[in-house]
């Protein structure tokens, strides 16, 4: 029998130890996912915690279908998108002059490179971006991505090719 199924049954009965085991099992993966989407580790930790809070809030309604990790990724992805909506305007604003002057040139270049890559990723359609994030930043295999997104493996491969081509074009333009 699947360990997630047993953990969920125990959590529904109020077993505190089962909650700890469940969080311990998935925390690092969800934190890594949120950390990629959020450049501030403190916010990434908050988003990770919020992912588990929302999962546990709906636990009584949750029907186990063998895809618990996928469900957590979905919750985290929605929270990350909400986070980006909130800060999108502030990223477009220019930083204050004292912040610009305090950054060293190499640090400024690193930030500029990260912003360029993030902008390229963010310009991809969501279905292409998710495949790239799960493959390169979550280090999932293509078959795992197929399961997580509940799509066929050929479609995952197609989206990966399309994303690579578009990113190459976008980064050449920059």
OpenMM code with the backbone's topology and positions (N, CA, C; nanometers):
from openmm import Vec3, app, unit

residues = "UNK UNK UNK UNK UNK UNK UNK UNK UNK UNK UNK UNK UNK UNK UNK UNK UNK UNK UNK UNK UNK UNK UNK UNK UNK UNK UNK UNK UNK UNK UNK UNK UNK UNK UNK UNK UNK UNK UNK UNK UNK UNK UNK UNK UNK UNK UNK UNK UNK UNK UNK UNK UNK UNK UNK UNK UNK UNK UNK UNK UNK UNK UNK UNK UNK UNK UNK UNK UNK UNK UNK UNK UNK UNK UNK UNK UNK UNK UNK UNK UNK UNK UNK UNK UNK UNK UNK UNK UNK UNK UNK UNK UNK UNK UNK UNK UNK UNK UNK UNK UNK UNK UNK UNK UNK UNK UNK UNK UNK UNK UNK UNK UNK UNK UNK UNK UNK UNK UNK UNK UNK UNK UNK UNK UNK UNK UNK UNK UNK UNK UNK UNK UNK UNK UNK UNK UNK UNK UNK UNK UNK UNK UNK UNK UNK UNK UNK UNK UNK UNK UNK UNK UNK UNK UNK UNK UNK UNK UNK UNK UNK UNK UNK UNK UNK UNK UNK UNK UNK UNK UNK UNK UNK UNK".split()
positions = [
    Vec3(0.0848, -0.1191, 0.0000),
    Vec3(0.0000, 0.0000, 0.0000),
    Vec3(0.0888, 0.1248, 0.0000),
    Vec3(0.0432, 0.2319, -0.0616),
    Vec3(0.1174, 0.3557, -0.0768),
    Vec3(0.1310, 0.4275, 0.0575),
    Vec3(0.2519, 0.4777, 0.0844),
    Vec3(0.2780, 0.5464, 0.2121),
    Vec3(0.1963, 0.6749, 0.2252),
    Vec3(0.1777, 0.7475, 0.1122),
    Vec3(0.0982, 0.8707, 0.1177),
    Vec3(-0.0459, 0.8405, 0.1581),
    Vec3(-0.1007, 0.7340, 0.1054),
    Vec3(-0.2377, 0.6953, 0.1395),
    Vec3(-0.2495, 0.6723, 0.2898),
    Vec3(-0.1533, 0.5981, 0.3446),
    Vec3(-0.1552, 0.5708, 0.4886),
    Vec3(-0.1377, 0.6982, 0.5700),
    Vec3(-0.0447, 0.7846, 0.5270),
    Vec3(-0.0228, 0.9110, 0.5983),
    Vec3(-0.1484, 0.9972, 0.5971),
    Vec3(-0.2132, 1.0047, 0.4829),
    Vec3(-0.3336, 1.0875, 0.4727),
    Vec3(-0.4445, 1.0324, 0.5614),
    Vec3(-0.4589, 0.9024, 0.5643),
    Vec3(-0.5600, 0.8415, 0.6521),
    Vec3(-0.5304, 0.8741, 0.7983),
    Vec3(-0.4033, 0.8633, 0.8378),
    Vec3(-0.3651, 0.8946, 0.9758),
    Vec3(-0.3858, 1.0428, 1.0056),
    Vec3(-0.3518, 1.1310, 0.9105),
    Vec3(-0.3694, 1.2747, 0.9319),
    Vec3(-0.5175, 1.3086, 0.9466),
    Vec3(-0.6012, 1.2432, 0.8684),
    Vec3(-0.7455, 1.2685, 0.8785),
    Vec3(-0.7997, 1.2269, 1.0144),
    Vec3(-0.7324, 1.1309, 1.0794),
    Vec3(-0.7723, 1.0883, 1.2137),
    Vec3(-0.7049, 1.1724, 1.3217),
    Vec3(-0.6174, 1.2684, 1.2814),
    Vec3(-0.5551, 1.3594, 1.3773),
    Vec3(-0.4207, 1.3148, 1.4313),
    Vec3(-0.3555, 1.2204, 1.3686),
    Vec3(-0.2253, 1.1715, 1.4132),
    Vec3(-0.1175, 1.2771, 1.3868),
    Vec3(-0.0692, 1.3412, 1.4925),
    Vec3(0.0304, 1.4490, 1.4805),
    Vec3(0.1598, 1.4001, 1.4168),
    Vec3(0.2011, 1.2795, 1.4497),
    Vec3(0.3242, 1.2240, 1.3936),
    Vec3(0.3139, 1.2108, 1.2413),
    Vec3(0.1973, 1.1749, 1.1915),
    Vec3(0.1758, 1.1608, 1.0474),
    Vec3(0.1921, 1.2959, 0.9776),
    Vec3(0.1459, 1.4028, 1.0406),
    Vec3(0.1643, 1.5364, 0.9840),
    Vec3(0.3129, 1.5682, 0.9712),
    Vec3(0.3883, 1.5393, 1.0769),
    Vec3(0.5329, 1.5651, 1.0750),
    Vec3(0.6026, 1.4855, 0.9651),
    Vec3(0.5686, 1.3594, 0.9524),
    Vec3(0.6302, 1.2736, 0.8503),
    Vec3(0.5971, 1.3252, 0.7107),
    Vec3(0.4718, 1.3638, 0.6915),
    Vec3(0.4277, 1.4144, 0.5614),
    Vec3(0.5034, 1.5414, 0.5233),
    Vec3(0.5105, 1.6364, 0.6143),
    Vec3(0.5810, 1.7620, 0.5868),
    Vec3(0.7288, 1.7348, 0.5613),
    Vec3(0.7880, 1.6502, 0.6436),
    Vec3(0.9295, 1.6171, 0.6267),
    Vec3(0.9552, 1.5528, 0.4898),
    Vec3(0.8617, 1.4731, 0.4440),
    Vec3(0.8773, 1.4034, 0.3169),
    Vec3(0.8795, 1.4998, 0.1983),
    Vec3(0.7971, 1.6031, 0.2003),
    Vec3(0.7805, 1.6907, 0.0835),
    Vec3(0.8359, 1.8314, 0.0999),
    Vec3(0.8755, 1.8701, 0.2199),
    Vec3(0.9130, 2.0086, 0.2448),
    Vec3(1.0265, 2.0559, 0.1532),
    Vec3(1.1339, 1.9802, 0.1443),
    Vec3(1.2504, 2.0232, 0.0659),
    Vec3(1.2160, 2.0427, -0.0811),
    Vec3(1.1381, 1.9508, -0.1380),
    Vec3(1.1023, 1.9627, -0.2794),
    Vec3(1.0167, 2.0865, -0.3050),
    Vec3(0.9210, 2.1110, -0.2174),
    Vec3(0.8331, 2.2267, -0.2355),
    Vec3(0.9114, 2.3558, -0.2109),
    Vec3(1.0000, 2.3562, -0.1123),
    Vec3(1.0834, 2.4741, -0.0870),
    Vec3(1.1721, 2.5032, -0.2076),
    Vec3(1.2305, 2.4023, -0.2647),
    Vec3(1.3166, 2.4206, -0.3824),
    Vec3(1.2352, 2.4800, -0.4975),
    Vec3(1.1155, 2.4293, -0.5170),
    Vec3(1.0264, 2.4792, -0.6214),
    Vec3(0.9932, 2.6269, -0.5974),
    Vec3(0.9545, 2.6587, -0.4756),
    Vec3(0.9197, 2.7974, -0.4419),
    Vec3(1.0423, 2.8887, -0.4488),
    Vec3(1.1585, 2.8374, -0.4105),
    Vec3(1.2815, 2.9168, -0.4145),
    Vec3(1.3164, 2.9563, -0.5565),
    Vec3(1.2900, 2.8680, -0.6498),
    Vec3(1.3165, 2.9045, -0.7880),
    Vec3(1.2246, 3.0174, -0.8317),
    Vec3(1.0993, 3.0063, -0.7958),
    Vec3(1.0010, 3.1055, -0.8397),
    Vec3(1.0114, 3.2371, -0.7633),
    Vec3(1.0747, 3.2353, -0.6503),
    Vec3(1.0816, 3.3534, -0.5642),
    Vec3(1.2267, 3.3770, -0.5260),
    Vec3(1.2804, 3.4930, -0.5611),
    Vec3(1.4219, 3.5184, -0.5361),
    Vec3(1.4550, 3.5477, -0.3902),
    Vec3(1.3570, 3.5648, -0.3071),
    Vec3(1.3785, 3.5909, -0.1652),
    Vec3(1.3504, 3.4629, -0.0873),
    Vec3(1.4525, 3.4084, -0.0229),
    Vec3(1.4379, 3.2798, 0.0462),
    Vec3(1.3329, 3.2867, 0.1573),
    Vec3(1.3218, 3.4016, 0.2206),
    Vec3(1.2220, 3.4163, 0.3265),
    Vec3(1.0803, 3.4020, 0.2698),
    Vec3(1.0548, 3.4650, 0.1550),
    Vec3(0.9246, 3.4510, 0.0903),
    Vec3(0.9036, 3.3082, 0.0423),
    Vec3(1.0104, 3.2462, -0.0086),
    Vec3(0.9999, 3.1079, -0.0544),
    Vec3(0.9597, 3.0163, 0.0614),
    Vec3(1.0178, 3.0393, 0.1775),
    Vec3(0.9812, 2.9604, 0.2954),
    Vec3(0.8358, 2.9854, 0.3346),
    Vec3(0.7945, 3.1131, 0.3265),
    Vec3(0.6556, 3.1460, 0.3570),
    Vec3(0.5600, 3.0781, 0.2590),
    Vec3(0.5954, 3.0795, 0.1311),
    Vec3(0.5109, 3.0160, 0.0299),
    Vec3(0.5046, 2.8648, 0.0509),
    Vec3(0.6166, 2.8071, 0.0930),
    Vec3(0.6202, 2.6633, 0.1209),
    Vec3(0.5285, 2.6306, 0.2381),
    Vec3(0.5406, 2.7095, 0.3438),
    Vec3(0.4525, 2.6878, 0.4596),
    Vec3(0.3067, 2.7045, 0.4208),
    Vec3(0.2786, 2.8063, 0.3425),
    Vec3(0.1410, 2.8315, 0.3009),
    Vec3(0.0878, 2.7166, 0.2159),
    Vec3(0.1745, 2.6537, 0.1376),
    Vec3(0.1349, 2.5373, 0.0584),
    Vec3(0.0818, 2.4269, 0.1495),
    Vec3(0.1566, 2.3987, 0.2557),
    Vec3(0.1135, 2.2929, 0.3484),
    Vec3(-0.0091, 2.3361, 0.4280),
    Vec3(-0.0164, 2.4623, 0.4662),
    Vec3(-0.1335, 2.5123, 0.5392),
    Vec3(-0.2592, 2.4924, 0.4551),
    Vec3(-0.2511, 2.5284, 0.3277),
    Vec3(-0.3683, 2.5134, 0.2403),
    Vec3(-0.4030, 2.3664, 0.2175),
    Vec3(-0.2997, 2.2832, 0.2045),
    Vec3(-0.3260, 2.1395, 0.1877),
    Vec3(-0.3981, 2.0850, 0.3101),
    Vec3(-0.3467, 2.1189, 0.4283),
    Vec3(-0.4071, 2.0665, 0.5515),
    Vec3(-0.5460, 2.1257, 0.5767),
    Vec3(-0.5683, 2.2496, 0.5326),
    Vec3(-0.7001, 2.3112, 0.5510),
    Vec3(-0.8070, 2.2366, 0.4719),
    Vec3(-0.7699, 2.1798, 0.3599),
    Vec3(-0.8646, 2.1066, 0.2750),
    Vec3(-0.8493, 1.9552, 0.2885),
    Vec3(-0.7745, 1.9110, 0.3880),
    Vec3(-0.7453, 1.7687, 0.4038),
    Vec3(-0.8715, 1.6838, 0.4169),
    Vec3(-0.9705, 1.7335, 0.4889),
    Vec3(-1.0920, 1.6531, 0.5086),
    Vec3(-1.1649, 1.6284, 0.3763),
    Vec3(-1.1496, 1.7185, 0.2794),
    Vec3(-1.2134, 1.7034, 0.1484),
    Vec3(-1.1235, 1.6325, 0.0475),
    Vec3(-0.9958, 1.6168, 0.0811),
    Vec3(-0.8987, 1.5606, -0.0137),
    Vec3(-0.9256, 1.4131, -0.0371),
    Vec3(-0.9341, 1.3768, -0.1638),
    Vec3(-0.9511, 1.2359, -0.2017),
    Vec3(-0.8206, 1.1884, -0.2620),
    Vec3(-0.7601, 1.0924, -0.2006),
    Vec3(-0.6313, 1.0409, -0.2450),
    Vec3(-0.6474, 0.9666, -0.3776),
    Vec3(-0.5650, 1.0069, -0.4750),
    Vec3(-0.5674, 0.9419, -0.6060),
    Vec3(-0.4260, 0.9062, -0.6512),
    Vec3(-0.3310, 0.9025, -0.5568),
    Vec3(-0.1946, 0.8646, -0.5901),
    Vec3(-0.1084, 0.9778, -0.6410),
    Vec3(-0.1535, 1.1007, -0.6317),
    Vec3(-0.0795, 1.2128, -0.6874),
    Vec3(-0.0675, 1.3271, -0.5866),
    Vec3(-0.0326, 1.2945, -0.4654),
    Vec3(-0.0242, 1.3947, -0.3599),
    Vec3(0.0823, 1.4993, -0.3901),
    Vec3(0.2001, 1.4548, -0.4354),
    Vec3(0.3073, 1.5493, -0.4662),
    Vec3(0.2644, 1.6443, -0.5772),
    Vec3(0.1944, 1.5931, -0.6762),
    Vec3(0.1459, 1.6777, -0.7852),
    Vec3(0.0500, 1.7849, -0.7325),
    Vec3(-0.0339, 1.7450, -0.6388),
    Vec3(-0.1292, 1.8387, -0.5795),
    Vec3(-0.0549, 1.9485, -0.5031),
    Vec3(0.0500, 1.9101, -0.4299),
    Vec3(0.1307, 2.0095, -0.3584),
    Vec3(0.1986, 2.1053, -0.4562),
    Vec3(0.2501, 2.0523, -0.5679),
    Vec3(0.3100, 2.1382, -0.6709),
    Vec3(0.2066, 2.2349, -0.7279),
    Vec3(0.0849, 2.1882, -0.7458),
    Vec3(-0.0208, 2.2749, -0.7983),
    Vec3(-0.0501, 2.3890, -0.7013),
    Vec3(-0.0621, 2.3564, -0.5743),
    Vec3(-0.0866, 2.4601, -0.4729),
    Vec3(0.0299, 2.5590, -0.4710),
    Vec3(0.1534, 2.5071, -0.4678),
    Vec3(0.2716, 2.5935, -0.4642),
    Vec3(0.2796, 2.6793, -0.5896),
    Vec3(0.2486, 2.6207, -0.7044),
    Vec3(0.2511, 2.6969, -0.8298),
    Vec3(0.1519, 2.8120, -0.8283),
    Vec3(0.0332, 2.7872, -0.7765),
    Vec3(-0.0676, 2.8939, -0.7662),
    Vec3(-0.0216, 3.0036, -0.6715),
    Vec3(0.0378, 2.9651, -0.5589),
    Vec3(0.0872, 3.0653, -0.4641),
    Vec3(0.2006, 3.1471, -0.5251),
    Vec3(0.2880, 3.0827, -0.5990),
    Vec3(0.3992, 3.1537, -0.6636),
    Vec3(0.3474, 3.2503, -0.7696),
    Vec3(0.2472, 3.2091, -0.8460),
    Vec3(0.1894, 3.2997, -0.9461),
    Vec3(0.1259, 3.4207, -0.8783),
    Vec3(0.0566, 3.3975, -0.7665),
    Vec3(-0.0012, 3.5094, -0.6922),
    Vec3(0.1081, 3.6027, -0.6416),
    Vec3(0.2177, 3.5442, -0.5947),
    Vec3(0.3307, 3.6240, -0.5472),
    Vec3(0.3848, 3.7109, -0.6601),
    Vec3(0.4019, 3.6530, -0.7790),
    Vec3(0.4540, 3.7296, -0.8925),
    Vec3(0.3598, 3.8407, -0.9334),
    Vec3(0.2309, 3.8168, -0.9247),
    Vec3(0.1351, 3.9216, -0.9586),
    Vec3(0.1532, 4.0414, -0.8656),
    Vec3(0.1806, 4.0133, -0.7381),
    Vec3(0.1942, 4.1202, -0.6400),
    Vec3(0.3206, 4.2024, -0.6611),
    Vec3(0.4303, 4.1369, -0.7027),
    Vec3(0.5570, 4.2101, -0.7120),
    Vec3(0.5948, 4.2504, -0.8536),
    Vec3(0.5139, 4.2141, -0.9519),
    Vec3(0.5486, 4.2404, -1.0913),
    Vec3(0.5753, 4.3887, -1.1164),
    Vec3(0.4920, 4.4740, -1.0613),
    Vec3(0.5096, 4.6173, -1.0830),
    Vec3(0.6396, 4.6675, -1.0207),
    Vec3(0.6729, 4.6170, -0.9023),
    Vec3(0.7936, 4.6648, -0.8354),
    Vec3(0.9203, 4.6198, -0.9072),
    Vec3(0.9163, 4.5068, -0.9788),
    Vec3(1.0333, 4.4621, -1.0551),
    Vec3(1.0594, 4.5521, -1.1748),
    Vec3(0.9532, 4.6111, -1.2279),
    Vec3(0.9689, 4.6970, -1.3437),
    Vec3(1.0200, 4.8357, -1.3060),
    Vec3(1.0011, 4.8741, -1.1802),
    Vec3(1.0496, 5.0029, -1.1350),
    Vec3(1.2005, 4.9990, -1.1187),
    Vec3(1.2647, 5.1117, -1.1414),
    Vec3(1.4094, 5.1196, -1.1259),
    Vec3(1.4434, 5.1310, -0.9776),
    Vec3(1.5485, 5.0587, -0.9306),
    Vec3(1.5857, 5.0694, -0.7898),
    Vec3(1.6382, 5.2091, -0.7575),
    Vec3(1.6278, 5.2497, -0.6313),
    Vec3(1.6796, 5.3804, -0.5923),
    Vec3(1.8286, 5.3913, -0.6253),
    Vec3(1.8751, 5.5125, -0.6511),
    Vec3(2.0128, 5.5363, -0.6927),
    Vec3(2.1131, 5.4848, -0.5903),
    Vec3(2.0841, 5.4986, -0.4601),
    Vec3(2.1794, 5.4509, -0.3591),
    Vec3(2.1942, 5.2985, -0.3634),
    Vec3(2.0882, 5.2275, -0.4014),
    Vec3(2.0974, 5.0828, -0.4162),
    Vec3(2.1828, 5.0487, -0.5374),
    Vec3(2.1634, 5.1210, -0.6467),
    Vec3(2.2433, 5.0979, -0.7666),
    Vec3(2.3914, 5.1226, -0.7395),
    Vec3(2.4220, 5.2302, -0.6665),
    Vec3(2.5611, 5.2643, -0.6386),
    Vec3(2.6266, 5.1670, -0.5408),
    Vec3(2.5472, 5.1075, -0.4510),
    Vec3(2.6043, 5.0188, -0.3505),
    Vec3(2.6378, 4.8805, -0.4070),
    Vec3(2.5793, 4.8442, -0.5200),
    Vec3(2.6071, 4.7148, -0.5800),
    Vec3(2.7389, 4.7186, -0.6560),
    Vec3(2.8193, 4.6167, -0.6370),
    Vec3(2.9412, 4.6054, -0.7155),
    Vec3(2.9053, 4.5710, -0.8583),
    Vec3(2.9960, 4.5954, -0.9526),
    Vec3(2.9660, 4.5700, -1.0930),
    Vec3(2.9364, 4.4230, -1.1188),
    Vec3(3.0174, 4.3327, -1.0608),
    Vec3(2.9930, 4.1915, -1.0860),
    Vec3(2.8604, 4.1465, -1.0235),
    Vec3(2.8273, 4.1990, -0.9082),
    Vec3(2.6996, 4.1653, -0.8451),
    Vec3(2.5847, 4.2210, -0.9273),
    Vec3(2.6029, 4.3409, -0.9798),
    Vec3(2.5000, 4.4006, -1.0651),
    Vec3(2.4817, 4.3172, -1.1915),
    Vec3(2.5924, 4.2670, -1.2476),
    Vec3(2.5840, 4.1806, -1.3663),
    Vec3(2.5086, 4.0517, -1.3353),
    Vec3(2.5358, 3.9928, -1.2171),
    Vec3(2.4661, 3.8702, -1.1779),
    Vec3(2.3160, 3.8955, -1.1677),
    Vec3(2.2817, 4.0071, -1.1064),
    Vec3(2.1402, 4.0411, -1.0908),
    Vec3(2.0772, 4.0648, -1.2272),
    Vec3(2.1493, 4.1352, -1.3148),
    Vec3(2.0979, 4.1617, -1.4490),
    Vec3(2.0787, 4.0308, -1.5263),
    Vec3(2.1751, 3.9384, -1.5145),
    Vec3(2.1623, 3.8088, -1.5816),
    Vec3(2.0422, 3.7315, -1.5286),
    Vec3(2.0256, 3.7320, -1.3969),
    Vec3(1.9114, 3.6595, -1.3383),
    Vec3(1.7795, 3.7216, -1.3842),
    Vec3(1.7746, 3.8536, -1.3861),
    Vec3(1.6524, 3.9228, -1.4305),
    Vec3(1.6250, 3.8901, -1.5765),
    Vec3(1.7306, 3.8848, -1.6583),
    Vec3(1.7151, 3.8520, -1.8001),
    Vec3(1.6594, 3.7118, -1.8182),
    Vec3(1.7165, 3.6157, -1.7457),
    Vec3(1.6693, 3.4772, -1.7556),
    Vec3(1.5267, 3.4668, -1.7025),
    Vec3(1.4994, 3.5309, -1.5894),
    Vec3(1.3634, 3.5263, -1.5341),
    Vec3(1.2633, 3.5897, -1.6296),
    Vec3(1.3034, 3.7011, -1.6913),
    Vec3(1.2131, 3.7671, -1.7865),
    Vec3(1.1870, 3.6758, -1.9055),
    Vec3(1.2913, 3.6081, -1.9531),
    Vec3(1.2735, 3.5146, -2.0649),
    Vec3(1.1803, 3.4008, -2.0245),
    Vec3(1.2020, 3.3448, -1.9058),
    Vec3(1.1143, 3.2373, -1.8582),
    Vec3(0.9710, 3.2862, -1.8402),
    Vec3(0.9576, 3.4042, -1.7842),
    Vec3(0.8237, 3.4581, -1.7590),
    Vec3(0.7499, 3.4923, -1.8875),
    Vec3(0.8246, 3.5139, -1.9962),
    Vec3(0.7580, 3.5453, -2.1224),
    Vec3(0.7078, 3.4193, -2.1930),
    Vec3(0.7533, 3.3039, -2.1456),
    Vec3(0.7035, 3.1780, -2.2014),
    Vec3(0.5597, 3.1557, -2.1565),
    Vec3(0.4812, 3.0890, -2.2397),
    Vec3(0.3476, 3.0498, -2.1932),
    Vec3(0.3619, 2.9580, -2.0710),
    Vec3(0.2662, 2.9610, -1.9833),
    Vec3(0.2735, 2.8896, -1.8560),
    Vec3(0.3008, 2.7412, -1.8746),
    Vec3(0.2411, 2.6792, -1.9775),
    Vec3(0.2607, 2.5351, -1.9958),
    Vec3(0.4052, 2.5013, -2.0338),
    Vec3(0.4725, 2.5907, -2.1062),
    Vec3(0.6134, 2.5683, -2.1398),
    Vec3(0.7029, 2.5978, -2.0197),
    Vec3(0.6706, 2.7053, -1.9483),
    Vec3(0.7506, 2.7446, -1.8324),
    Vec3(0.7485, 2.6366, -1.7246),
    Vec3(0.6334, 2.5778, -1.6988),
    Vec3(0.6232, 2.4746, -1.5955),
    Vec3(0.7113, 2.3548, -1.6269),
    Vec3(0.7161, 2.3146, -1.7537),
    Vec3(0.7997, 2.2011, -1.7929),
    Vec3(0.9471, 2.2338, -1.7678),
    Vec3(0.9892, 2.3543, -1.8039),
    Vec3(1.1287, 2.3954, -1.7844),
    Vec3(1.1631, 2.3993, -1.6356),
    Vec3(1.0770, 2.4581, -1.5567),
    Vec3(1.1028, 2.4692, -1.4130),
    Vec3(1.1112, 2.3311, -1.3482),
    Vec3(1.0184, 2.2453, -1.3809),
    Vec3(1.0189, 2.1116, -1.3210),
    Vec3(1.1406, 2.0301, -1.3654),
    Vec3(1.1846, 2.0489, -1.4884),
    Vec3(1.2978, 1.9707, -1.5390),
    Vec3(1.4319, 2.0248, -1.4885),
    Vec3(1.4542, 2.1538, -1.5066),
    Vec3(1.5850, 2.2095, -1.4742),
    Vec3(1.6017, 2.2495, -1.3276),
    Vec3(1.4971, 2.2961, -1.2657),
    Vec3(1.5110, 2.3477, -1.1300),
    Vec3(1.4616, 2.2496, -1.0243),
    Vec3(1.3652, 2.1665, -1.0604),
    Vec3(1.3189, 2.0635, -0.9670),
    Vec3(1.3863, 1.9300, -0.9955),
    Vec3(1.4560, 1.9222, -1.1076),
    Vec3(1.5313, 1.8048, -1.1481),
    Vec3(1.4436, 1.6793, -1.1586),
    Vec3(1.3217, 1.6989, -1.2066),
    Vec3(1.2336, 1.5855, -1.2308),
    Vec3(1.2645, 1.5261, -1.3678),
    Vec3(1.2436, 1.3975, -1.3813),
    Vec3(1.2589, 1.3308, -1.5096),
    Vec3(1.1354, 1.3620, -1.5935),
    Vec3(1.1491, 1.3446, -1.7251),
    Vec3(1.0375, 1.3752, -1.8137),
    Vec3(0.9134, 1.2927, -1.7790),
    Vec3(0.9328, 1.1677, -1.7407),
    Vec3(0.8180, 1.0850, -1.7023),
    Vec3(0.7524, 1.1372, -1.5744),
    Vec3(0.8334, 1.1881, -1.4821),
    Vec3(0.7778, 1.2450, -1.3584),
    Vec3(0.7015, 1.3736, -1.3887),
    Vec3(0.7514, 1.4518, -1.4834),
    Vec3(0.6815, 1.5740, -1.5240),
    Vec3(0.5477, 1.5370, -1.5868),
    Vec3(0.5498, 1.4335, -1.6680),
    Vec3(0.4270, 1.3860, -1.7310),
    Vec3(0.3226, 1.3504, -1.6252),
    Vec3(0.3659, 1.2816, -1.5206),
    Vec3(0.2743, 1.2441, -1.4131),
    Vec3(0.2293, 1.3668, -1.3336),
    Vec3(0.3246, 1.4567, -1.3032),
    Vec3(0.2923, 1.5737, -1.2219),
    Vec3(0.1918, 1.6651, -1.2912),
    Vec3(0.2082, 1.6810, -1.4228),
    Vec3(0.1191, 1.7706, -1.4969),
    Vec3(-0.0010, 1.6967, -1.5559),
    Vec3(-0.0008, 1.5648, -1.5394),
    Vec3(-0.1089, 1.4805, -1.5897),
    Vec3(-0.1287, 1.4971, -1.7401),
    Vec3(-0.0149, 1.4927, -1.8118),
    Vec3(-0.0167, 1.4987, -1.9579),
    Vec3(0.0721, 1.3863, -2.0099),
    Vec3(0.0610, 1.3558, -2.1374),
    Vec3(0.1392, 1.2486, -2.1969),
    Vec3(0.2863, 1.2844, -2.2116),
    Vec3(0.3708, 1.1838, -2.2126),
    Vec3(0.5144, 1.2034, -2.2278),
    Vec3(0.5503, 1.2717, -2.3599),
    Vec3(0.4865, 1.2357, -2.4733),
    Vec3(0.5188, 1.3065, -2.5979),
    Vec3(0.4907, 1.4570, -2.5891),
    Vec3(0.3846, 1.4931, -2.5178),
    Vec3(0.3525, 1.6352, -2.5022),
    Vec3(0.4569, 1.7049, -2.4157),
    Vec3(0.5072, 1.6375, -2.3136),
    Vec3(0.6137, 1.6941, -2.2306),
    Vec3(0.7377, 1.7194, -2.3159),
    Vec3(0.7746, 1.6216, -2.3980),
    Vec3(0.8926, 1.6369, -2.4851),
    Vec3(0.8732, 1.7511, -2.5842),
    Vec3(0.7548, 1.7610, -2.6398),
    Vec3(0.7243, 1.8692, -2.7337),
    Vec3(0.7365, 2.0056, -2.6656),
    Vec3(0.6770, 2.0166, -2.5479),
    Vec3(0.6829, 2.1434, -2.4747),
    Vec3(0.8268, 2.1798, -2.4378),
    Vec3(0.9066, 2.0795, -2.4028),
    Vec3(1.0460, 2.1054, -2.3686),
    Vec3(1.1207, 2.1590, -2.4909),
    Vec3(1.0995, 2.0976, -2.6072),
    Vec3(1.1655, 2.1460, -2.7298),
    Vec3(1.1217, 2.2886, -2.7613),
    Vec3(0.9924, 2.3139, -2.7527),
    Vec3(0.9409, 2.4471, -2.7818),
    Vec3(0.9981, 2.5510, -2.6849),
    Vec3(1.0036, 2.5150, -2.5583),
    Vec3(1.0562, 2.6072, -2.4568),
    Vec3(1.2028, 2.6377, -2.4832),
    Vec3(1.2814, 2.5371, -2.5154),
    Vec3(1.4240, 2.5583, -2.5436),
    Vec3(1.4428, 2.6504, -2.6638),
    Vec3(1.3648, 2.6269, -2.7688),
    Vec3(1.3768, 2.7123, -2.8883),
    Vec3(1.3399, 2.8570, -2.8571),
    Vec3(1.2313, 2.8754, -2.7851),
    Vec3(1.1876, 3.0120, -2.7527),
    Vec3(1.2858, 3.0815, -2.6593),
    Vec3(1.3365, 3.0081, -2.5600),
    Vec3(1.4338, 3.0683, -2.4679),
    Vec3(1.5607, 3.1074, -2.5418),
    Vec3(1.6040, 3.0230, -2.6332),
    Vec3(1.7243, 3.0548, -2.7113),
    Vec3(1.7031, 3.1833, -2.7910),
    Vec3(1.5865, 3.1974, -2.8534),
    Vec3(1.5564, 3.3178, -2.9286),
    Vec3(1.5518, 3.4405, -2.8362),
    Vec3(1.4833, 3.4276, -2.7258),
    Vec3(1.4684, 3.5397, -2.6331),
    Vec3(1.6020, 3.5843, -2.5752),
    Vec3(1.6856, 3.4884, -2.5393),
    Vec3(1.8148, 3.5237, -2.4792),
    Vec3(1.9117, 3.5800, -2.5827),
    Vec3(1.8985, 3.5415, -2.7086),
    Vec3(1.9818, 3.6005, -2.8141),
    Vec3(1.9437, 3.7469, -2.8354),
    Vec3(1.8136, 3.7750, -2.8233),
    Vec3(1.7649, 3.9122, -2.8405),
    Vec3(1.8162, 4.0036, -2.7318),
    Vec3(1.8347, 3.9478, -2.6109),
    Vec3(1.8828, 4.0283, -2.4973),
    Vec3(2.0285, 4.0562, -2.5175),
] * unit.nanometer
topology = app.Topology()
chain = topology.addChain("A")
for resn in residues:
    res = topology.addResidue(resn, chain)
    for name in ("N", "CA", "C"):
        topology.addAtom(name, app.Element.getBySymbol(name[0]), res)
